[in-house]
């Protein structure tokens, strides 16, 4: 089979103006970024606010493994499949980060014949949104250090600065740095830190803001430091908000591109689900709901991370109510969870499948807790045997869960028709009773422990002394009603990436905590999770290049 980039390059794309027209949009509603991508204008976004909203379908997955799950591929396939059976579906996805593109995971445009295009442009720079977010964040950091240099009128405690600089690249040596070395004119010497752009608060703010005024209000609330009395210092206090808005005004507009079958796709924002809230922007999701009868969206990594944050952070904040959920699984990944070695995953192994399917079981139970009608989508590989497929099908039936095979990678929308028909049937005949898991009235620890016990399966939660002090401080400052954004390894339901399957009764360790007041949540860091990833021994960057015709090669 051809590589993803070869398939994407051979695609015959519609002009993006034609894709927009299929949604009832005019040339005045879009701002072109070349021939095949555009942004929706602010006037268009305001006009859409009064339109009736369609049904909302969330696509999530089991915990990711080296065997692959194909959540984005399935999301794209589902949207194309829905259009093939006569439904008007619009897809809403996140933008890729350059870190994984050049690191280990690759891009985020789907795969095979279930991709969004232009694939290479999407994965590399796209419309510049992430660069704008990076610049806005680092402008705020520069203004903060300049305020201190120019007399420190706000009496900022230079040992208690919480705003971190960022860049959209995996670069481990920037996790902990010292700035201000040199002469007196070069600033105060202090420890500083970098996070990857997708973990920055501004990324979360942009994705959760409902409009420009909400964006401005959220930026104003960002806690960037504390003064010597222990009081918060915000971005508004150092007069950074107006300039950040100027950098973000275009990045705040959702981007429109298409699938290989010309299904409209709104791609906007890209917070990681293991260290942030893992969902595309509220504006893009609401546009998809207003432009189509069915909006398909995904949340990052497994349902314990992206789906939990979608349902406990994004939906309550944006007043969204999902109608159905798709949990993506592969037989290869389930066997890996059951102890099968990576090099043996192509071999039939019912014993490993039986042991590993408990991971899927836990995620299905979790979606039940939110009241969501759920279908398991089995992303089929050529090596899957009939016995293995029937094992998973029987398991789902015994659990009272709908089941569908998806072959979108190999067959595009045609390969997702079974899944599309199953989802359509659920939307028509089964009503969602969605409600968030955590009430704002719960204390910070009660929220953490509810997520840890009910979603992860933990037996207890431990807190470092520093975290206990921060919890008291955050409650005293009036932040206790905010939801919790758990930063946790994506590879396990626990905080230990080596614990596969369905670990139970473990102790979840919370080692640090900070408030993202503008985003509207508190981040709790667990285990050894890092907000600035590093590159692997053999980064994907080694294989990426440009041929003599100017075409990008090696991107996946």
TORMAR-265960 format. One line per field, with one value per residue (C-alpha): residue number from 1; residue in three letters; chain; x, y, z. Coordinates in pm, whole numbers, plus 50000, padded with zeros to 5 digits. Layout:
BEGIN
seq = (NUM|...) $
type = (Ala|...) $
mol = (A|...) $
x = (X|...) $
y = (Y|...) $
z = (Z|...) $
end
This chain:
BEGIN
seq = (1|2|3|4|5|6|7|8|9|10|11|12|13|14|15|16|17|18|19|20|21|22|23|24|25|26|27|28|29|30|31|32|33|34|35|36|37|38|39|40|41|42|43|44|45|46|47|48|49|50|51|52|53|54|55|56|57|58|59|60|61|62|63|64|65|66|67|68|69|70|71|72|73|74|75|76|77|78|79|80|81|82|83|84|85|86|87|88|89|90|91|92|93|94|95|96|97|98|99|100|101|102|103|104|105|106|107|108|109|110|111|112|113|114|115|116|117|118|119|120|121|122|123|124|125|126|127|128|129|130|131|132|133|134|135|136|137|138|139|140|141|142|143|144|145|146|147|148|149|150|151|152|153|154|155|156|157|158|159|160|161|162|163|164|165|166|167|168|169|170|171|172|173|174|175|176|177|178|179|180|181|182|183|184|185|186|187|188|189|190|191|192|193|194|195|196|197|198|199|200|201|202|203|204|205|206|207|208|209|210|211|212|213|214|215|216|217|218|219|220|221|222|223|224|225|226|227|228|229|230|231|232|233|234|235|236|237|238|239|240|241|242|243|244|245|246|247|248|249|250|251|252|253|254|255|256|257|258|259|260|261|262|263|264|265|266|267|268|269|270|271|272|273|274|275|276|277|278|279|280|281|282|283|284|285|286|287|288|289|290|291|292|293|294|295|296|297|298|299|300|301|302|303|304|305|306|307|308|309|310|311|312|313|314|315|316|317|318|319|320|321|322|323|324|325|326|327|328|329|330|331|332|333|334|335|336|337|338|339|340|341|342|343|344|345|346|347|348|349|350|351|352|353|354|355|356|357|358|359|360|361|362|363|364|365|366|367|368|369|370|371|372|373|374|375|376|377|378|379|380|381|382|383|384|385|386|387|388|389|390|391|392|393|394|395|396|397|398|399|400|401|402|403|404|405|406|407|408|409|410|411|412|413|414|415|416|417|418|419|420|421|422|423|424|425|426|427|428|429|430|431|432|433|434|435|436|437|438|439|440|441|442|443|444|445|446|447|448|449|450|451|452|453|454|455|456|457|458|459|460|461|462|463|464|465|466|467|468|469|470|471|472|473|474|475|476|477|478|479|480|481|482|483|484|485|486|487|488|489|490|491|492|493|494|495|496|497|498|499|500|501|502|503|504|505|506|507|508|509|510|511|512|513|514|515|516|517|518|519|520|521|522|523|524|525|526|527|528|529|530|531|532|533|534|535|536|537|538|539|540|541|542|543|544|545|546|547|548|549|550|551|552|553|554|555|556) $
type = (Unk|Unk|Unk|Unk|Unk|Unk|Unk|Unk|Unk|Unk|Unk|Unk|Unk|Unk|Unk|Unk|Unk|Unk|Unk|Unk|Unk|Unk|Unk|Unk|Unk|Unk|Unk|Unk|Unk|Unk|Unk|Unk|Unk|Unk|Unk|Unk|Unk|Unk|Unk|Unk|Unk|Unk|Unk|Unk|Unk|Unk|Unk|Unk|Unk|Unk|Unk|Unk|Unk|Unk|Unk|Unk|Unk|Unk|Unk|Unk|Unk|Unk|Unk|Unk|Unk|Unk|Unk|Unk|Unk|Unk|Unk|Unk|Unk|Unk|Unk|Unk|Unk|Unk|Unk|Unk|Unk|Unk|Unk|Unk|Unk|Unk|Unk|Unk|Unk|Unk|Unk|Unk|Unk|Unk|Unk|Unk|Unk|Unk|Unk|Unk|Unk|Unk|Unk|Unk|Unk|Unk|Unk|Unk|Unk|Unk|Unk|Unk|Unk|Unk|Unk|Unk|Unk|Unk|Unk|Unk|Unk|Unk|Unk|Unk|Unk|Unk|Unk|Unk|Unk|Unk|Unk|Unk|Unk|Unk|Unk|Unk|Unk|Unk|Unk|Unk|Unk|Unk|Unk|Unk|Unk|Unk|Unk|Unk|Unk|Unk|Unk|Unk|Unk|Unk|Unk|Unk|Unk|Unk|Unk|Unk|Unk|Unk|Unk|Unk|Unk|Unk|Unk|Unk|Unk|Unk|Unk|Unk|Unk|Unk|Unk|Unk|Unk|Unk|Unk|Unk|Unk|Unk|Unk|Unk|Unk|Unk|Unk|Unk|Unk|Unk|Unk|Unk|Unk|Unk|Unk|Unk|Unk|Unk|Unk|Unk|Unk|Unk|Unk|Unk|Unk|Unk|Unk|Unk|Unk|Unk|Unk|Unk|Unk|Unk|Unk|Unk|Unk|Unk|Unk|Unk|Unk|Unk|Unk|Unk|Unk|Unk|Unk|Unk|Unk|Unk|Unk|Unk|Unk|Unk|Unk|Unk|Unk|Unk|Unk|Unk|Unk|Unk|Unk|Unk|Unk|Unk|Unk|Unk|Unk|Unk|Unk|Unk|Unk|Unk|Unk|Unk|Unk|Unk|Unk|Unk|Unk|Unk|Unk|Unk|Unk|Unk|Unk|Unk|Unk|Unk|Unk|Unk|Unk|Unk|Unk|Unk|Unk|Unk|Unk|Unk|Unk|Unk|Unk|Unk|Unk|Unk|Unk|Unk|Unk|Unk|Unk|Unk|Unk|Unk|Unk|Unk|Unk|Unk|Unk|Unk|Unk|Unk|Unk|Unk|Unk|Unk|Unk|Unk|Unk|Unk|Unk|Unk|Unk|Unk|Unk|Unk|Unk|Unk|Unk|Unk|Unk|Unk|Unk|Unk|Unk|Unk|Unk|Unk|Unk|Unk|Unk|Unk|Unk|Unk|Unk|Unk|Unk|Unk|Unk|Unk|Unk|Unk|Unk|Unk|Unk|Unk|Unk|Unk|Unk|Unk|Unk|Unk|Unk|Unk|Unk|Unk|Unk|Unk|Unk|Unk|Unk|Unk|Unk|Unk|Unk|Unk|Unk|Unk|Unk|Unk|Unk|Unk|Unk|Unk|Unk|Unk|Unk|Unk|Unk|Unk|Unk|Unk|Unk|Unk|Unk|Unk|Unk|Unk|Unk|Unk|Unk|Unk|Unk|Unk|Unk|Unk|Unk|Unk|Unk|Unk|Unk|Unk|Unk|Unk|Unk|Unk|Unk|Unk|Unk|Unk|Unk|Unk|Unk|Unk|Unk|Unk|Unk|Unk|Unk|Unk|Unk|Unk|Unk|Unk|Unk|Unk|Unk|Unk|Unk|Unk|Unk|Unk|Unk|Unk|Unk|Unk|Unk|Unk|Unk|Unk|Unk|Unk|Unk|Unk|Unk|Unk|Unk|Unk|Unk|Unk|Unk|Unk|Unk|Unk|Unk|Unk|Unk|Unk|Unk|Unk|Unk|Unk|Unk|Unk|Unk|Unk|Unk|Unk|Unk|Unk|Unk|Unk|Unk|Unk|Unk|Unk|Unk|Unk|Unk|Unk|Unk|Unk|Unk|Unk|Unk|Unk|Unk|Unk|Unk|Unk|Unk|Unk|Unk|Unk|Unk|Unk|Unk|Unk|Unk|Unk|Unk|Unk|Unk|Unk|Unk|Unk|Unk|Unk|Unk|Unk|Unk|Unk|Unk|Unk|Unk|Unk|Unk|Unk|Unk|Unk|Unk|Unk|Unk|Unk|Unk|Unk|Unk|Unk|Unk|Unk|Unk|Unk|Unk|Unk|Unk|Unk|Unk|Unk|Unk|Unk|Unk|Unk|Unk|Unk|Unk|Unk|Unk|Unk|Unk|Unk|Unk|Unk|Unk|Unk|Unk|Unk) $
mol = (A|A|A|A|A|A|A|A|A|A|A|A|A|A|A|A|A|A|A|A|A|A|A|A|A|A|A|A|A|A|A|A|A|A|A|A|A|A|A|A|A|A|A|A|A|A|A|A|A|A|A|A|A|A|A|A|A|A|A|A|A|A|A|A|A|A|A|A|A|A|A|A|A|A|A|A|A|A|A|A|A|A|A|A|A|A|A|A|A|A|A|A|A|A|A|A|A|A|A|A|A|A|A|A|A|A|A|A|A|A|A|A|A|A|A|A|A|A|A|A|A|A|A|A|A|A|A|A|A|A|A|A|A|A|A|A|A|A|A|A|A|A|A|A|A|A|A|A|A|A|A|A|A|A|A|A|A|A|A|A|A|A|A|A|A|A|A|A|A|A|A|A|A|A|A|A|A|A|A|A|A|A|A|A|A|A|A|A|A|A|A|A|A|A|A|A|A|A|A|A|A|A|A|A|A|A|A|A|A|A|A|A|A|A|A|A|A|A|A|A|A|A|A|A|A|A|A|A|A|A|A|A|A|A|A|A|A|A|A|A|A|A|A|A|A|A|A|A|A|A|A|A|A|A|A|A|A|A|A|A|A|A|A|A|A|A|A|A|A|A|A|A|A|A|A|A|A|A|A|A|A|A|A|A|A|A|A|A|A|A|A|A|A|A|A|A|A|A|A|A|A|A|A|A|A|A|A|A|A|A|A|A|A|A|A|A|A|A|A|A|A|A|A|A|A|A|A|A|A|A|A|A|A|A|A|A|A|A|A|A|A|A|A|A|A|A|A|A|A|A|A|A|A|A|A|A|A|A|A|A|A|A|A|A|A|A|A|A|A|A|A|A|A|A|A|A|A|A|A|A|A|A|A|A|A|A|A|A|A|A|A|A|A|A|A|A|A|A|A|A|A|A|A|A|A|A|A|A|A|A|A|A|A|A|A|A|A|A|A|A|A|A|A|A|A|A|A|A|A|A|A|A|A|A|A|A|A|A|A|A|A|A|A|A|A|A|A|A|A|A|A|A|A|A|A|A|A|A|A|A|A|A|A|A|A|A|A|A|A|A|A|A|A|A|A|A|A|A|A|A|A|A|A|A|A|A|A|A|A|A|A|A|A|A|A|A|A|A|A|A|A|A|A|A|A|A|A|A|A|A|A|A|A|A|A|A|A|A|A|A|A|A|A|A|A|A|A|A|A|A|A|A|A|A|A|A|A|A|A|A|A|A|A|A|A|A|A|A|A|A|A|A|A|A|A|A) $
x = (50000|50115|50241|50012|50194|50183|49807|49759|49971|49771|49439|49229|49119|48826|48901|48827|48575|48372|48389|48273|47992|47868|47811|47617|47910|47996|48328|48260|48250|48602|48960|49173|49514|49603|49368|49292|49261|49082|48962|48606|48563|48444|48130|48059|48108|47868|47607|47625|47555|47178|47166|47018|47280|47298|47401|47744|47946|48266|48535|48773|48978|49143|49486|49738|50004|50294|50054|49840|49468|49373|49138|49184|49164|48836|48699|48769|48628|48313|48245|48299|48083|47800|47802|47797|47472|47307|47383|47532|47836|48109|48431|48610|48972|49282|49582|49907|50202|50544|50682|50526|50566|50944|50948|50791|50415|50402|50136|49768|49599|49467|49609|49570|49251|49106|49299|49246|49428|49653|49828|50179|50065|49842|50126|50386|50297|49940|49794|50042|49808|50066|50329|50086|50017|50390|50456|50173|50294|50655|50555|50379|50693|50910|50679|50687|51067|51080|50843|51080|51383|51220|51159|50914|50627|50407|50666|50674|50854|51113|51121|50749|50699|50465|50437|50667|50801|50708|50798|50629|50909|51028|51342|51430|51723|51480|51275|51485|51702|51864|51791|51928|52295|52535|52535|52276|52114|52044|51782|51756|51918|51650|51542|51296|51124|50982|50675|50572|50326|50037|50078|50069|49775|49724|49664|49396|49248|49223|49052|48800|48716|48370|48450|48703|48569|48582|48938|49029|48867|49045|49385|49330|49280|49603|49803|50162|50334|50285|50400|50593|50267|50162|49894|49834|49975|49784|49856|49623|49834|50140|49930|50001|49649|49602|49925|49851|49507|49672|49886|49595|49310|49360|49459|49122|48937|48868|49039|48847|49001|48867|48902|49013|48640|48580|48398|48437|48681|48726|49077|49156|49372|49572|49624|49773|49535|49808|49927|49635|49263|49311|49024|48989|48847|48497|48448|48528|48303|48012|48063|48052|47729|47572|47691|47594|47334|47603|47931|48206|48489|48766|48948|49313|49466|49248|48907|49067|49234|49080|48723|48722|48844|48604|48316|48427|48599|48506|48139|48039|48242|48092|47742|47781|47588|47723|47472|47690|48042|48263|48543|48813|49004|49229|49288|49663|49645|49422|49666|49952|49756|49723|50098|50170|50509|50503|50678|50412|50097|50023|49977|49639|49638|49299|49456|49632|49318|49111|49359|49391|49026|48980|49130|48840|48599|48712|48674|48322|48229|48364|48152|47849|47918|47866|47540|47665|47530|47848|47962|48293|48464|48712|48978|49051|49401|49475|49626|49309|49156|48784|48811|48965|48704|48420|48573|48559|48212|48079|48245|48071|47735|47763|47839|47528|47740|47701|47988|48104|48407|48585|48814|48849|49229|49213|48878|48803|48440|48318|48505|48327|47969|47895|48018|47827|47502|47549|47617|47322|47094|47209|47150|46798|46693|46890|46885|47193|47169|47505|47611|47961|48128|48254|48041|48205|48098|48342|48673|48996|49093|48742|48754|49100|49002|48675|48859|49137|48905|48615|48794|49143|49058|49297|49263|49409|49578|49899|49997|50341|50384|50418|50087|49908|50029|49921|49575|49528|49660|49432|49128|49211|49238|48889|48984|48834|48526|48738|48754|49072|49286|49486|49831|49900|50073|49859|49991|49815|49500|49741|50027|50278|50316|50426|50094|49892|49546|49327|49534|49328|49381|49704|49808|49798|50076|50010|50349|50270|49978|49907|49608|49528|49277|49226|49159|48936|49092|49354|49631|49739|50062|50086|50366|50656|50456|50648|50515|50814|50871|51205|51300|51350|51679|51571|51340|51098|51288|51567|51339|51181|51315|51237|51284|51418|51065|51011|50783|50810|50909|50906|50619|50359) $
y = (50000|50355|50573|50832|51121|50952|50900|51259|51396|51205|51333|51559|51833|52067|52438|52523|52783|52495|52301|52614|52658|52305|52429|52734|52971|53248|53402|53677|53415|53286|53415|53215|53073|52952|52742|52458|52605|52902|53056|53151|53526|53684|53804|53446|53317|53578|53496|53125|53185|53180|52861|52537|52287|51927|51611|51579|51256|51214|50973|50841|50523|50269|50359|50408|50146|50109|49890|50190|50258|50495|50734|51022|50783|50649|50999|51102|50776|50813|51163|51043|50735|50946|51159|50842|50731|51067|51253|51602|51550|51800|51700|51901|51805|51941|52083|51880|51989|51997|51808|51468|51528|51535|51308|50965|50984|51142|51377|51405|51400|51044|50773|50568|50660|50829|51155|51528|51730|51912|51667|51811|52170|52069|51890|52163|52521|52510|52863|52970|52935|52764|53023|53297|53119|53070|53438|53559|53342|53453|53817|53792|53633|53910|54181|54014|54008|54362|54478|54334|54490|54832|54870|54590|54820|54517|54378|54044|53765|53648|53308|53263|53323|53058|53160|52942|53020|52779|52649|52396|52142|51856|51998|51843|52076|52367|52207|52379|52678|52982|53322|53670|53577|53855|54219|54411|54524|54163|54112|53925|53585|53328|52975|52951|52673|52593|52387|52266|52512|52267|52253|52632|52802|53025|52716|52603|52952|52983|52643|52717|53077|53125|53456|53739|53905|53575|53531|53875|53804|53470|53616|53887|53624|53433|53398|53461|53520|53602|53913|53904|53904|53585|53760|53668|53879|53844|53917|54215|54356|54386|54527|54231|54148|54393|54296|53924|53978|54143|53835|53594|53762|53554|53238|53257|53187|52818|52669|52483|52207|51877|51500|51292|51265|51641|51617|51955|51955|52233|52198|52434|52428|52136|52090|51752|51534|51397|51740|51966|51920|51753|51892|52112|52460|52534|52768|52492|52240|52483|52576|52207|52170|52468|52387|52019|51778|51572|51701|51443|51540|51358|51394|51298|50969|50723|50791|50825|51147|51320|51200|51266|51622|51674|51568|51736|52051|52143|52046|52222|52530|52554|52425|52127|51804|51507|51262|50955|50822|50597|50406|50298|49975|49743|49374|49439|49694|49472|49182|49416|49508|49138|49082|48989|49111|49386|49166|48894|49105|48979|48625|48503|48500|48463|48427|48766|48921|48785|48927|49267|49335|49448|49781|49830|49713|49987|50261|50141|50145|50501|50626|50470|50688|50995|50859|50836|50580|50411|50205|50017|50074|49800|49950|49644|49535|49283|49046|49029|48681|48600|48429|48740|48970|48749|48742|49122|49134|48879|49068|49393|49222|49069|49419|49555|49776|49827|49710|49799|49722|50017|49976|50344|50327|50088|50184|50544|50636|50310|50121|50320|50275|50004|50234|50531|50331|50212|50564|50702|50439|50530|50900|50829|50570|50614|50931|51052|51125|51300|51470|51558|51339|51616|51891|52235|52221|51939|52033|52011|51683|51539|51607|51453|51146|51099|51098|50877|50618|50614|50677|50534|50261|50389|50275|50591|50922|51056|51422|51575|51829|52102|52001|52005|52362|52464|52319|52534|52837|52780|52732|53052|53236|53122|52866|52556|52555|52501|52157|51949|51887|51575|51551|51178|50924|50824|50468|50339|50397|50447|50699|50424|50376|50014|49911|49786|49629|49733|49814|49846|49956|50146|50475|50774|51019|51394|51567|51923|52154|52496|52702|52797|53061|53193|52847|52782|52472|52349|52127|51832|51664|51295|51041|51142|51327|51614|51927|51946|51613|51499|51342|50964|50798|50793|51091|51094|51407|51182|51057|51388|51588|51769|51622|51800|51918|52082|51806|51702|51337|51099|51267|51032) $
z = (50000|49929|50212|50370|50207|49865|49897|50009|49726|49464|49600|49378|49616|49572|49601|49962|49844|49695|50023|50206|49954|50031|50386|50268|50319|50075|49974|50229|50506|50451|50442|50201|50295|49949|49737|49979|50326|50480|50803|50891|50940|51264|51080|50974|51328|51467|51201|51283|51653|51604|51396|51525|51638|51520|51705|51866|51847|52048|51925|52189|52236|52461|52601|52318|52254|52007|51805|51716|51758|51473|51655|51410|51112|51251|51319|50960|50826|51035|50901|50544|50609|50748|50434|50221|50389|50328|50649|50655|50877|50962|51134|51406|51485|51657|51476|51491|51701|51540|51840|51756|51381|51421|51726|51751|51696|51352|51223|51305|50965|50982|50759|50444|50259|50565|50576|50584|50320|50246|50480|50462|50516|50806|50983|50919|51015|50867|50905|51173|51472|51692|51606|51713|52042|52103|52030|52254|52542|52507|52469|52805|52954|52809|52947|53287|53303|53168|53443|53702|53531|53511|53885|53974|54068|54147|54389|54203|54386|54134|54312|54247|53875|53732|53367|53157|52814|52534|52191|51963|51958|52177|52343|52677|52753|52786|53065|53330|53240|53400|53249|53308|53308|53218|53321|53524|53200|53105|53376|53703|53726|53798|53718|53429|53237|52894|52809|52466|52311|52326|52707|52746|52912|52609|52395|52641|52657|52279|52261|52536|52442|52290|52115|52110|52424|52611|52483|52617|52955|52988|52897|53159|53431|53362|53684|53581|53916|54284|54469|54794|54992|54813|54606|54240|53957|53630|53265|53296|53581|53354|53066|52835|52721|52434|52262|52308|52153|51853|51799|51852|51661|51346|51532|51710|51382|51300|50993|50722|50507|50364|50373|50075|49994|50032|50366|50545|50837|51092|51237|51522|51834|51963|52339|52433|52637|52866|52985|52886|52809|52472|52263|51955|52002|52128|51832|51581|51753|51766|51401|51309|51507|51330|50979|50975|51110|51285|51425|51477|51709|51892|52222|52255|52374|52571|52721|53066|52945|52643|52686|53061|53004|52712|52936|53260|53131|52774|52770|53095|53000|52650|52740|52507|52546|52346|52199|52146|52191|51978|52154|51908|51967|51770|51824|51808|52091|52303|52263|52360|52675|52740|52740|52377|52252|51990|51732|51774|51744|51391|51522|51644|52024|52190|52535|52510|52362|52651|52904|52734|52659|53020|52910|52669|52938|53177|52917|52832|53201|53226|52936|53106|53410|53191|53049|52691|52439|52315|52019|51996|51663|51581|51357|51146|51046|50771|51028|51241|51230|51219|51560|51715|51563|51684|52032|52052|51899|52152|52438|52336|52297|52645|52776|52604|52379|52005|51785|51434|51220|51059|50758|50674|50651|50356|50203|50303|50371|50218|50489|50761|50639|50899|51174|51030|51016|51374|51501|51302|51454|51805|51740|51620|51874|52194|52402|52581|52953|52969|53289|53414|53674|53901|54051|54097|54462|54537|54697|54496|54660|54620|54245|54207|54406|54219|53885|54024|54174|53929|53597|53657|53911|54181|54540|54689|54606|54760|54763|54807|55086|54821|54664|54999|55053|54703|54754|55066|54878|54576|54798|54989|54656|54551|54283|54447|54219|53906|53739|53756|53447|53528|53368|53346|53126|52828|52819|53129|53331|53622|53650|53567|53189|53239|53400|53103|53092|53383|53693|54010|54367|54295|54456|54221|54305|54264|54271|54158|54093|53944|53843|53483|53585|53232|53093|53392|53546|53793|53657|53874|53762|53842|53827|53604|53339|53174|53006|52770|52591|52454|52123|52091|51996|51632|51576|51283|51174|51043|50764|50663|50371|50047|49698|49387|49302|49639|49773|50138|50186|50483|50670|50819) $
end
